[in-house]
Amino acid sequence: MSTQDYDGSARSENKTIAALSHDTSKPSSLRSGYGGHSVDTTPTQPLTTKTEKQITARSARSLRSTLPPSENGILPEHEGQREQLSLLQCLKAVVFATKINVFLIFVPAGFLVNYLHAPDVAVFIINFVAIIPLAKLLGYATEEISLRVGQNVGALLNASFGNAVELILSIIALKEGKIDVVQASLLGSVLSNLLLVLGFCFIFGGIKFDTQTFNQTAAQTSASLLSLSCLSLLIPAAFHATASTGIDQTANIQHLSYGTSIVLLIVYILYLFFQLKTHTHLYVTDNEEEEEPVLPLWLGIVLLLVITVLVAFCAEFLVGSIDGLSHSWGLSTVFIGLILLPIVGNAAEHVTAVSVAMKNKMDLAIGVSIGSSMQVALFVTPLMVIIGWIIGQNMTLFFNTFETCILFVSVLIVNYLIQDGESNWLEGVMLLSTYVIIAIAIFFYPGSTSD
């Protein structure tokens, strides 16, 4: 369409609008509005000049969108929307992205206390705090890259790196043969997201709003997949409890875990296809705000790699000090894995979930809590079994009976509470109370190995 044709079309639309505004020859019930839609004009009101300008402006934008970029003056996406920042400005944006970054001072301190052979308690605490801002920056870098590479690839990237800290911690602990710590930390990550985070979201959101609603279908889908993951842990426990006594079932349970883990990973891949391709409408909220990337793509990738390496070092120092902390404070490795370690990777994410719940954005809060729990159970846990298979560590889906029962009850309670698509502060109290009861039980639980 040429510019002359466009001007003529716009003038024609103005005449049509003017004619419609003064056309009283037809009854109000039969009169047509702009674009052929019926308009209720009882009593008949002429269109004001302001209204004419608004409709004409919308028409012009619609026509302009059909022109090529060279004629309509619209630049392709992300071009010309933000002035290119200098490297120094980008680094300042990273440093001041969140107040939690003030704890980045603990990162070099963590290296220092480790290489100076400080007491294990000091090494654990300092690296524990250091990983919290690193986890937040890891999420920030992932988001920046996602905004550059497009919606589908970005969503896949977020799904892959959403639990990167838990993955790194688990791999390092698995490499050192601390299978009980790996199992406890994975289960603890599920429980903290499912009970602690979701409970706080319901409480703080419910105090501000009497009743909050969320996408029931999307939440129920994640909860159902979480139930499937729970089943994958119940079956090995039942297999161990009911198998013939006097016969070592270790090899059979290991083979069962390998097969089950492969099935779970396939289901997770199909879930991503469901979320990103066939049912995207279930995961789009009306109050989503468009964001523009701050960092160039290359800097986002560099930041992601650097933060990942720093997390790996701090996690290695942290895992190496667990035994010393356990002896010094008299804590079982189960308590450290179930209660303390999940805070490391999820602290910043927990704050985000509660803050969006207080803004009545419950779909986002549900996605952080139940969605993260489902990812750990359906993706990270079976992946650890496969990695253990590769590196020669006997990691299985046979958790001890106590831990398996805790997970089953927690998933059951959450499924009951979200099935109506509504939440209130009392439901949050129920979830938080469940987590506190579990924490007390784990504190006094003596065992750290499978039954």
C-alpha positions in Angstrom: 0.0 0.0 0.0 1.4 3.4 -1.0 1.4 6.5 1.3 -1.1 8.1 -1.0 -3.5 5.2 -0.7 -3.1 5.2 3.0 -3.9 9.0 3.2 -7.0 8.4 1.1 -8.2 5.5 3.3 -7.8 7.6 6.4 -9.8 10.5 4.9 -12.5 8.1 3.8 -12.7 6.7 7.3 -13.1 10.2 8.7 -16.0 10.8 6.4 -17.6 7.5 7.3 -17.3 8.4 11.0 -18.8 11.8 10.5 -21.7 10.4 8.5 -22.4 7.7 11.2 -22.4 10.3 13.9 -25.3 12.3 12.3 -27.2 9.4 10.7 -30.6 9.3 12.4 -32.6 7.9 9.5 -32.6 4.3 10.9 -34.0 3.1 14.2 -31.5 2.9 17.0 -31.8 -0.9 17.1 -30.8 -1.2 13.4 -28.2 1.4 13.2 -24.6 0.1 12.6 -21.5 1.3 14.3 -18.0 1.7 13.1 -16.7 -1.6 11.5 -20.2 -3.0 11.0 -20.9 -3.7 14.7 -24.3 -2.9 16.2 -24.4 0.1 18.4 -27.0 0.9 21.0 -27.8 4.6 20.5 -30.7 5.3 22.8 -30.8 8.3 23.0 -28.8 9.2 19.9 -25.5 10.9 20.8 -23.3 12.4 18.1 -19.6 11.3 18.3 -17.4 14.0 19.8 -14.3 15.2 18.1 -12.2 13.4 20.7 -13.9 10.1 20.0 -13.5 10.6 16.2 -9.8 11.2 16.7 -9.4 8.1 18.9 -11.1 5.8 16.4 -9.2 7.4 13.5 -5.9 6.9 15.4 -6.7 3.2 16.0 -7.5 2.8 12.3 -4.3 4.5 11.3 -2.3 2.2 13.5 -4.1 -0.9 12.1 -3.4 0.2 8.5 0.2 1.2 9.3 0.8 -2.3 10.7 0.3 -3.7 7.2 3.1 -1.6 5.7 6.7 -2.8 5.6 9.1 -1.4 8.3 10.6 1.0 5.8 7.3 2.8 5.2 5.5 2.6 8.6 8.5 3.7 10.7 8.3 0.7 13.1 11.6 -1.0 13.9 11.8 -4.8 14.4 11.4 -6.1 18.0 14.1 -4.9 20.4 15.6 -2.5 17.8 15.5 1.1 18.8 13.5 0.4 22.0 16.4 1.0 24.3 19.5 2.9 23.9 22.5 0.6 23.9 24.2 0.7 27.3 27.9 0.8 27.8 29.7 -2.1 29.5 30.1 -0.1 32.7 26.4 0.7 32.8 25.5 -2.9 32.2 27.8 -4.0 35.1 26.1 -1.4 37.3 22.7 -2.7 36.3 23.8 -6.2 37.3 25.3 -5.1 40.7 22.3 -3.0 41.6 19.7 -5.5 40.2 18.6 -6.5 43.7 19.4 -5.6 47.3 20.4 -9.2 48.0 23.6 -8.5 46.0 25.0 -6.8 49.2 25.8 -10.4 50.3 28.1 -10.9 47.3 30.9 -9.9 49.7 30.6 -13.4 51.1 31.7 -15.0 47.8 35.4 -14.0 48.1 35.2 -14.6 51.9 34.0 -18.1 51.1 37.1 -18.8 49.0 39.3 -17.3 51.7 38.0 -19.3 54.7 38.2 -22.5 52.6 41.8 -22.1 51.6 42.8 -20.9 55.0 41.3 -24.1 56.4 39.0 -22.3 58.8 36.6 -24.4 61.0 33.9 -26.3 59.0 31.2 -24.3 60.8 32.6 -21.0 59.4 33.1 -22.5 56.0 29.5 -23.7 55.9 27.9 -20.5 57.1 29.9 -18.1 54.9 29.4 -20.2 51.7 25.8 -20.8 52.7 25.2 -17.0 52.6 27.3 -16.5 49.5 25.2 -18.9 47.3 22.0 -16.9 48.1 22.9 -13.8 46.0 24.6 -16.0 43.4 21.3 -17.9 42.9 19.5 -14.7 42.4 22.0 -13.5 39.8 21.8 -16.8 38.1 18.1 -16.3 37.6 18.7 -12.7 36.5 21.2 -13.8 33.8 18.8 -16.5 32.6 15.9 -14.0 32.3 18.1 -11.5 30.4 19.1 -14.2 27.9 15.5 -15.4 27.6 14.4 -11.9 26.6 17.0 -11.9 23.8 16.5 -15.4 22.3 12.7 -15.4 22.0 9.7 -16.8 23.9 10.0 -20.5 23.2 13.8 -20.8 23.6 13.6 -18.5 26.6 11.0 -20.5 28.4 13.0 -23.7 27.8 16.1 -22.0 29.2 14.1 -20.9 32.3 12.9 -24.4 32.7 16.4 -25.8 32.4 18.2 -23.4 34.7 15.3 -22.9 37.2 16.8 -25.3 39.6 20.5 -24.9 38.7 21.7 -24.4 42.2 20.0 -27.6 43.5 21.4 -29.4 40.5 25.0 -28.2 41.2 24.8 -29.0 44.9 23.4 -32.5 44.2 26.1 -33.3 41.6 28.9 -32.3 43.9 27.5 -34.2 46.9 26.8 -37.2 44.7 30.4 -37.1 43.4 31.6 -37.2 47.0 29.4 -40.2 47.7 27.0 -38.3 50.1 23.9 -40.0 48.7 21.9 -39.4 51.9 22.6 -35.7 51.6 21.6 -35.7 47.9 18.3 -37.4 48.6 17.5 -35.2 51.7 18.3 -32.0 49.8 16.2 -32.9 46.8 13.3 -33.8 49.1 13.8 -30.7 51.2 13.7 -28.5 48.1 10.3 -30.0 47.2 8.9 -29.6 50.7 10.2 -26.0 51.2 8.6 -24.9 47.9 5.4 -26.9 48.4 4.7 -26.1 52.1 6.9 -23.2 53.3 6.8 -20.9 50.2 3.2 -21.7 49.2 2.1 -21.3 52.8 3.7 -17.9 53.1 2.1 -16.9 49.8 -1.3 -17.9 51.0 -0.9 -16.1 54.3 0.5 -12.8 53.2 -1.7 -12.7 50.1 -4.7 -13.7 52.2 -4.1 -11.0 54.8 -4.3 -8.3 52.0 -7.1 -10.0 50.0 -9.9 -12.1 51.5 -9.9 -14.7 48.8 -7.4 -15.0 45.9 -7.9 -17.0 42.7 -5.5 -18.7 40.4 -5.4 -20.8 37.2 -6.8 -24.0 38.6 -5.9 -26.1 35.5 -2.3 -25.1 35.4 -1.8 -25.6 39.1 -3.6 -29.0 39.1 -1.4 -30.1 36.2 1.8 -29.4 38.1 0.3 -31.0 41.3 -0.7 -34.1 39.3 2.8 -34.5 37.9 4.2 -34.0 41.4 1.9 -36.9 42.5 3.4 -39.0 39.7 6.9 -38.2 41.1 5.7 -39.2 44.6 4.5 -42.5 43.2 8.0 -43.1 41.7 9.4 -43.0 45.3 6.6 -45.0 46.9 7.0 -48.0 44.6 10.7 -48.7 45.5 9.9 -48.3 49.2 7.0 -50.7 48.9 9.2 -53.1 46.8 11.8 -53.1 49.5 9.3 -53.6 52.3 7.4 -56.5 50.7 10.2 -58.3 48.9 11.3 -61.7 50.2 13.3 -61.4 53.3 16.8 -62.8 53.4 17.4 -61.8 49.7 19.4 -58.7 48.9 17.2 -56.5 46.7 19.8 -53.8 46.1 20.4 -54.7 42.5 16.7 -55.0 41.7 15.9 -51.6 43.3 18.7 -50.0 41.4 17.4 -51.4 38.1 13.9 -50.3 39.0 15.2 -46.8 39.7 17.0 -46.6 36.4 13.9 -47.6 34.4 11.6 -45.3 36.4 14.0 -42.3 36.1 14.0 -42.7 32.3 10.2 -42.7 32.3 10.1 -39.6 34.5 12.5 -37.7 32.3 10.4 -38.5 29.2 7.3 -37.3 31.0 9.1 -34.1 31.9 10.1 -33.5 28.2 6.5 -34.1 27.2 5.4 -31.6 29.9 7.6 -28.9 28.4 6.1 -29.6 25.0 2.6 -29.3 26.6 3.6 -26.1 28.4 5.5 -24.4 25.5 3.7 -25.7 22.5 0.2 -27.2 22.7 -1.3 -25.5 25.8 0.5 -22.2 26.1 -2.7 -20.4 26.9 -2.9 -22.1 30.3 0.4 -20.5 31.4 -0.3 -16.9 30.1 -1.7 -14.5 32.7 -3.5 -11.2 31.9 -1.3 -9.2 34.2 2.0 -10.1 32.6 4.1 -7.0 31.8 6.3 -6.8 28.8 10.0 -6.5 29.7 12.9 -5.3 27.7 16.4 -6.8 28.1 19.1 -4.7 29.7 22.2 -6.7 28.9 23.4 -7.6 25.4 23.2 -11.3 24.7 27.0 -11.9 24.9 27.2 -10.3 28.4 24.2 -12.3 29.6 25.9 -15.6 28.5 29.2 -14.6 30.1 27.4 -13.6 33.3 25.6 -17.0 33.3 28.8 -18.9 32.9 30.7 -17.0 35.5 27.9 -17.2 38.1 27.6 -21.0 37.4 31.3 -21.5 38.1 31.2 -19.5 41.3 28.2 -21.4 42.5 30.0 -24.7 41.8 33.0 -23.6 43.9 30.9 -22.3 46.8 28.7 -25.5 46.7 31.8 -27.7 46.8 33.1 -25.8 49.8 29.7 -26.1 51.4 29.3 -29.8 50.9 32.8 -30.4 52.1 32.0 -28.8 55.4 28.7 -30.7 56.1 30.3 -33.5 58.1 32.2 -31.0 60.4 29.0 -29.0 60.9 27.1 -32.2 61.7 29.6 -33.1 64.4 30.0 -29.6 65.8 26.3 -28.8 66.1 25.0 -32.3 66.6 22.8 -32.2 63.6 22.0 -35.2 61.4 22.8 -35.0 57.7 19.1 -35.6 57.1 18.2 -32.3 58.9 21.0 -30.4 57.1 19.8 -31.7 53.8 16.1 -31.4 54.3 15.9 -28.1 56.1 19.1 -26.0 55.7 20.3 -26.7 52.2 17.0 -25.9 50.4 17.2 -22.4 51.8 20.5 -21.8 49.8 19.0 -22.1 46.3 15.5 -20.9 47.0 15.8 -18.0 49.4 15.6 -15.2 46.8 13.0 -17.1 44.9 10.9 -17.4 48.1 10.9 -13.7 48.6 9.8 -13.1 45.0 6.9 -15.6 45.3 5.6 -13.9 48.5 5.9 -10.4 47.0 3.9 -11.3 43.9 1.3 -13.0 46.1 0.9 -9.8 48.0 0.2 -8.1 44.6 -2.6 -10.6 43.9 -0.6 -12.3 41.2 -1.2 -15.8 42.4 -0.5 -17.6 39.1 3.1 -16.4 39.4 3.3 -17.4 43.0 1.8 -20.9 42.3 4.3 -21.2 39.4 7.3 -20.5 41.6 6.2 -22.9 44.5 4.4 -25.8 43.0 6.1 -25.5 39.6 9.6 -25.5 41.2 8.7 -28.5 43.4 7.5 -30.4 40.3 10.7 -29.7 38.4 12.9 -30.9 41.2 10.8 -34.1 41.6 10.2 -34.8 38.0 13.5 -33.7 36.5 16.4 -33.1 38.9 15.8 -36.3 41.0 15.7 -38.8 38.2 18.6 -36.9 36.5 20.7 -37.5 39.6 19.9 -41.2 39.4 21.1 -41.3 35.8 24.2 -39.3 36.6 25.0 -41.6 39.5 24.6 -44.5 37.1 27.2 -42.9 34.8 29.8 -42.0 37.5 29.4 -45.2 39.5 27.4 -44.0 42.5 24.5 -46.1 43.8 21.9 -43.3 43.7 18.4 -44.7 43.6 14.8 -43.6 44.0 14.6 -45.7 47.2 14.4 -43.0 49.9 13.9 -44.1 53.5 10.4 -44.8 54.6 10.1 -41.8 56.8 11.1 -39.3 54.0 8.7 -41.0 51.6 5.8 -40.8 53.9 6.5 -37.1 54.5 6.4 -36.4 50.8 3.2 -38.4 50.2 1.3 -36.5 53.0 2.6 -33.1 51.8 1.6 -33.7 48.2 -1.8 -35.0 49.3 -2.5 -31.8 51.4 -1.5 -29.4 48.6 -3.7 -31.3 46.1 -6.7 -30.9 48.4 -6.1 -27.2 49.0 -5.6 -26.1 45.4 -8.4 -28.1 43.8 -11.0 -25.3 44.1 -8.7 -22.6 42.4 -8.9 -20.3 45.4 -6.8 -19.6 48.5 -7.0 -17.8 51.8 -4.7 -17.1 54.8 -6.1 -20.1 56.8 -5.0 -22.5 54.1 -1.5 -20.9 54.3 -1.5 -21.6 58.1 -2.3 -25.2 57.4 0.7 -25.6 55.0 3.1 -23.7 57.3 2.0 -25.8 60.3 2.6 -29.0 58.3 6.2 -27.8 57.4 6.9 -26.9 61.1 5.7 -30.3 62.3 7.9 -32.1 59.7 10.9 -29.9 60.7 10.5 -30.9 64.3 10.2 -34.5 63.5 13.3 -34.4 61.3 15.3 -32.6 64.0 14.7 -35.6 66.4 14.9 -38.2 63.6 18.1 -40.3 64.4 18.7 -42.0 61.0 20.6 -40.7 58.0 20.7 -43.9 56.0 18.0 -45.9 54.2 16.0 -48.3 56.3 
